[in-house]
Amino acid sequence: MNAATETDLLGRVPTGLAIGGEWRPAASGATFAVHDPATGRELLRIADATVEDGRHALDAAVAAADSWAATAPRARGEILRRAFDLLQERRDEFALLMTLEMGKPLAEASGEVTYGGEFLRWFSEEAVRISGRYAPSPEGTGRMIVSHAPVGPCYLITPCNFPLAMATRKIAPALAAGCTVVIKPAALTPLTTLSFAKLLEDAGVPAGVVNVITTTRSGAVSAELIADPRLRKLSFTGSTAVGQRLLQQSAQNVLRTSMELGGNAPFVVFEDADLDRAVDGAMLAKFRNIGQACTAANRFIVHEAVADEFARRVTEKVQALRLGRGTEPGVAIGPLIDGDAVAKAEELVADAVGRGAAVLTGGSAVVGDGSFYEPTVLAGVRPGSEILRQEIFGPVLAIATFSDEDEAVRLANDTEYGLVSYVFTKDLARGQRMIERLETGMMGLNVGVVSNAAAPFGGVKQSGLGREGGFEGIHEYLNTKYTLTPDPFSR
């Protein structure tokens, strides 16, 4: 990748806060650095918002709320469609920007542009399909009218791993529903969101409808916004621990909340599975986005009759993965987001090995610039290993075994999380049973990737509340109102 190209791209990224249609510095004048995790070098310095800046952003969202809610659904949808079209025109720029600030290979970053863009296109279409109903009351004494209205100003908090898709997945349904927003991207990867906010301006989003605050003071800024009675909705994607704290804060004003939290996805391979398909699915479910996805397969639960062969085949593929900076040709595994992520992978692998697991490939951090960890396969992971309990968020594939279907179900459900599961079997009846028995909000049956803008994304148990995507996604930003009128034919 040409260094001049990178420099030119970074020169076009806004570095201020987007508040009320203006780009402004932080009230304190403070800035913070955003780094390339592959090299450690500083990419840009951007505004570091204060609590006061957060308040100003909410002021802007509140001021624009009535006008945006009154905007015709068709007009809102057409703006989102223009944003989709602009994103396709600028896809190479957004892909490169994500690779620079997050580390994922360019091919995967381009895939995220496609995926993230679909939320713009989907919700541009859903904006005009917000429906209600009109019906006589069961007693025949009146007429029932059910309608929907925007919930109001929203606060959106996005994580570092999918800088574009997490923004579009929240902003698009909010705008389609008629809500205004304040969005706070992760401090590790804020540049994509800043550039996306500029794209929305270019698409015709009015001033104050989308406001962006970037900050290293997340706790203080978020607490102030959540405590403000003018805020009516919080949408958060991140860890369960932080989500629990935000839910406690949201209870004071009884905020509408959407929580997409941690995962511990089981990947179950039965003895009758098509192993070629299962291995291909495993590579996608584990190593996409360098393993840094809430939907990443975390526990590979493989029938004892095929475990050795599955491990052999998957190890062969993992050993062929090229590690390096995401801008380099042929790289499949980029850096983890920071040194803390590397340290966590080291700790989990060391614990598993200490309890008897075997390292088939990888198993170490890479010495040198950047935060790299080798793509790794562990076999014979024992019960009680921390890697079976904690979300890995890295390129480590951990294999445990089972002997029958009931044991597979017990092992898969043995977690406080319930976001997604993956099952590989040729037995359709067994597949149907697993759909009903596994305690997850989503499932991939003989597939390794489930995310789709047209489908409801979300989990159960401590993996969260609410759904993003699908027609369900827009209802997270709408209030339901019921009205009873007298019977129009009564005298």
C-alpha positions, -999 to +999 in steps of 0.1 A: +000+000+000+014+034-010+022+055+021+011+086+002-024+071-003-027+065+034-016+100+042-040+115+017-069+095+031-061+104+067-059+141+057-096+139+047-108+124+080-126+150+103-108+153+136-134+173+155-167+166+172-198+166+150-224+187+169-254+204+155-240+204+119-206+218+129-172+202+134-157+217+165-128+210+189-134+197+224-144+223+249-112+217+267-091+218+236-078+183+245-071+156+218-060+120+218-041+098+195-054+070+173-028+043+165-023+017+138-023-016+158-001-033+131+028-008+136+020+012+167+024+044+148+001+074+154-025+079+126-042+111+138-050+131+168-087+138+173-109+158+197-113+143+232-148+152+243-157+164+278-190+160+297-199+194+285-194+184+249-217+154+254-243+177+268-240+200+238-244+170+214-276+160+232-288+196+230-284+194+192-302+161+190-331+174+211-333+206+190-335+186+158-358+159+171-393+173+162-383+184+127-368+151+119-397+131+133-420+152+112-400+145+080-418+122+056-408+086+059-401+086+021-377+115+025-359+098+054-356+067+033-342+085+003-315+101+024-305+067+037-305+054+002-282+082-009-259+074+020-258+038+007-249+049-028-222+073-015-207+045+006-204+023-025-186+051-043-162+055-014-159+018-004-121+016-011-115+046+012-136+032+040-120-002+037-085+012+039-094+034+068-108+005+088-076-015+080-055+013+093-072+019+126-085-016+134-060-039+116-083-063+097-071-073+062-083-052+033-104-079+018-123-083+051-126-045+055-142-044+020-166-071+031-175-049+061-183-020+037-207-044+019-223-056+052-225-022+068-240-007+037-268-032+037-282-017+069-285+016+051-302+000+021-325-022+043-336+006+066-341+030+037-368+005+026-382-001+061-387+037+067-418+036+046-431+003+061-438+015+096-473+003+100-502+003+125-536-012+126-573-002+129-599-027+141-632-029+160-629-037+196-639-073+204-671-060+221-680-039+191-682-008+212-654+012+196-625+013+173-589+004+182-561+024+165-525+012+170-498+036+158-460+040+162-439+071+168-402+078+172-389+070+207-369+103+208-332+113+211-309+082+212-274+076+225-255+049+205-223+034+218-203+013+193-173-011+198-139-012+181-142-044+161-166-034+133-162+004+131-185+009+101-211-019+105-218-012+141-224+025+133-247+018+103-266-010+122-276+016+149-278+048+130-298+035+100-328+022+120-328+052+143-330+076+114-355+055+095-378+056+126-375+094+128-350+096+158-320+118+162-288+104+177-256+110+195-231+083+187-199+076+206-175+052+188-148+033+206-117+054+213-095+028+196-113+030+162-132+064+159-120+075+125-144+054+105-174+068+124-162+104+119-158+098+082-192+082+080-208+112+098-193+134+070-208+110+044-242+114+060-239+151+058-231+147+021-262+125+017-284+153+031-289+144+068-299+177+084-278+194+111-282+179+146-298+147+134-265+128+138-239+140+163-206+123+170-186+126+202-152+109+205-137+106+240-113+089+263-137+097+292-164+073+282-177+066+317-182+102+327-196+113+294-220+084+291-232+087+327-241+124+322-260+116+290-279+087+304-289+107+334-304+134+313-342+130+311-343+143+275-326+111+264-351+083+256-330+055+242-297+038+247-282+013+223-249-004+233-226-030+218-198-042+240-189-063+270-215-077+293-199-061+323-202-026+308-237-034+296-248-043+331-235-010+344-252+009+317-285-009+324-283+001+360-277+038+350-306+036+325-330+024+351-332+058+367-350+073+338-365+040+325-347+043+292-355+021+262-324-001+259-309-023+233-279-044+245-257-065+222-232-079+248-207-107+251-208-141+235-194-176+240-205-193+209-205-231+207-195-247+174-209-283+175-197-309+150-216-342+151-201-375+139-222-374+107-212-339+097-197-330+063-162-324+076-151-303+046-181-280+052-175-280+090-139-270+086-147-243+061-174-231+085-149-232+114-124-210+095-151-184+089-167-186+124-134-184+142-109-164+121-131-138+104-121-104+118-091-120+135-114-137+159-125-103+172-163-107+168-190-113+193-203-140+169-169-157+167-170-194+176-155-197+210-159-234+220-155-261+193-174-291+207-166-320+184-178-356+185-150-379+198-153-401+166-143-372+143-123-349+167-089-360+156-097-357+119-114-323+124-084-311+143-060-323+116-079-306+088-085-273+105-048-272+117-037-276+081-058-246+070-047-225+100-010-231+093-016-217+058-029-183+071-005-155+065+000-131+094+008-094+088-003-059+083-038-059+067-027-037+038-002-063+026-013-087-002-023-121+009-025-114+046-054-132+063-047-125+100-039-089+111-031-076+145-053-077+176-066-043+186-041-037+213-016-052+238-043-060+263-060-083+237-027-101+231-022-105+268-057-120+272-050-146+245-017-155+261-034-160+295-062-182+281-039-204+261-015-208+290-043-218+313-057-244+288-022-259+282-016-260+319-048-281+323-037-306+296-046-291+262-022-297+233-010-268+210-013-281+174-001-248+158+006-213+170+002-205+206+024-174+210+024-137+207+046-123+179+076-103+191+081-069+174+060-040+163+022-042+165-001-064+186+000-097+168-009-132+181-003-163+161-034-181+147-037-211+171-054-245+174-057-262+207-069-298+210-081-318+241-092-287+260-103-299+294-134-290+314-128-261+337-104-243+313-109-205+313-109-206+275-143-224+276-157-198+300-144-165+287-148-148+253-115-152+236-117-123+211-087-135+192-075-161+167-075-192+190-095-223+181-101-245+211-114-280+206-132-301+233-150-334+227-184-350+234-199-385+231-237-380+225-263-354+216-274-348+252-238-341+262-233-318+233-264-298+243-253-297+279-218-284+270-231-259+245-256-244+270-231-244+299-226-206+298-242-175+310-241-162+274-265-170+245-257-150+214-251-175+186-244-211+181-232-232+151-242-268+144-229-291+117-249-323+110-264-341+080-294-353+102-322-328+096-342-340+126-312-335+148-307-301+133-343-292+142-338-305+177-307-284+181-326-253+169-350-258+198-326-270+224-297-246+222-301-214+243-290-188+218-307-159+200-292-170+166-279-202+151-260-212+120-270-247+108-242-260+086-230-224+080-203-204+097-216-169+092-251-158+102-251-120+101-275-103+076-291-069+076-325-085+069-323-108+099-328-100+136-294-099+153-293-104+191-290-128+220-305-142+251-293-146+287-264-123+294-257-117+257-282-089+256-316-074+250-334-064+218-326-070+181-307-052+154-315-057+117-346-072+101-380-055+105-376-060+142-347-036+142-367-005+135-392-012+163-363-008+188-366+029+180-404+032+180-430+037+207-463+019+203-495+040+210-530+025+214-561+048+210-597+038+215-624+058+197-662+054+200-681+033+176-686+056+146-720+040+138-735+045+173-761+072+178 
